[in-house]
Amino acid sequence: MENIMDNIAKDPNIDDTFKNAIKGPVKTYDTIEAHEEQTKYCEEKKAPHFAPHSNCYSCGRNIYAEGGISVEEARESLITGCPFCHRSYCE
């Protein structure tokens, strides 16, 4: 049996806006842009800048890599920890 999402994606009678809404927001992963957005966020909100430039202080993974913190998330929220190892940057 096919997945219902596959059926929706193939149906020409369903509006693309609806299809995109079901998929969820598009996430962009770009280390430089995400770091710049986090810097702007912190400056605008007068918040401390806890996040590293790219690699986690603890596990060494790039926090802005795919599956981590997207450009959109860096633009909209304060990063306080690693999305991979969950190490806090503010303790």
C-alpha positions in Angstrom: 0.0 0.0 0.0 1.3 3.4 -1.0 2.0 6.1 1.6 -0.8 8.7 1.7 1.8 11.4 1.3 2.9 9.8 -2.0 -0.7 9.8 -3.2 -1.1 13.5 -2.3 2.1 14.4 -4.0 1.0 12.7 -7.2 -2.5 14.1 -7.3 -2.8 16.9 -9.9 -6.0 18.1 -8.3 -4.4 19.1 -5.0 -2.9 22.6 -4.8 0.9 22.9 -4.5 0.4 25.3 -1.5 -1.4 22.5 0.4 1.3 20.0 -0.6 4.1 22.3 0.7 2.2 22.9 3.9 2.0 19.2 4.6 5.7 18.7 4.0 6.5 21.4 6.5 8.8 24.4 6.3 11.8 24.3 3.9 15.1 24.3 5.8 18.3 25.7 4.4 21.6 24.5 5.6 24.6 26.9 5.1 27.2 27.3 7.8 28.4 30.8 6.9 24.9 32.2 6.4 23.5 30.5 9.5 26.3 31.9 11.7 25.8 35.4 10.2 22.0 35.1 11.0 22.7 34.0 14.5 25.1 36.9 15.0 22.4 39.4 13.7 19.8 37.8 15.9 22.0 38.2 19.0 22.8 41.8 18.1 19.2 42.7 17.5 17.9 41.0 20.6 20.9 42.1 22.7 21.3 38.4 23.6 24.6 36.7 24.4 26.1 34.8 21.5 26.7 31.3 22.8 26.9 29.3 19.6 30.3 28.5 18.1 31.2 29.6 14.5 30.5 26.1 13.2 31.8 23.1 15.2 30.5 22.1 18.6 32.9 22.7 21.4 32.1 19.2 22.8 31.4 16.7 19.9 33.1 18.6 17.1 30.2 18.4 14.7 29.2 21.3 12.6 26.0 22.6 14.3 24.8 24.2 11.1 25.1 21.0 8.9 22.1 19.2 7.6 20.1 17.8 10.4 21.4 20.5 12.8 20.5 24.2 12.9 19.1 25.6 9.7 19.6 29.2 8.5 15.9 29.8 9.4 16.3 28.6 12.9 19.5 30.6 13.4 17.6 33.7 12.2 14.6 33.1 14.5 16.0 31.8 17.8 18.9 31.9 20.3 21.1 28.9 19.9 22.1 27.6 23.4 23.3 24.1 22.6 24.4 21.5 20.2 21.6 19.8 18.2 23.6 16.6 18.0 25.2 15.9 21.4 22.9 18.3 23.2 25.7 20.0 25.1 24.7 23.3 26.5 26.8 26.3 25.5 25.4 28.5 28.3 26.2 26.5 31.5 
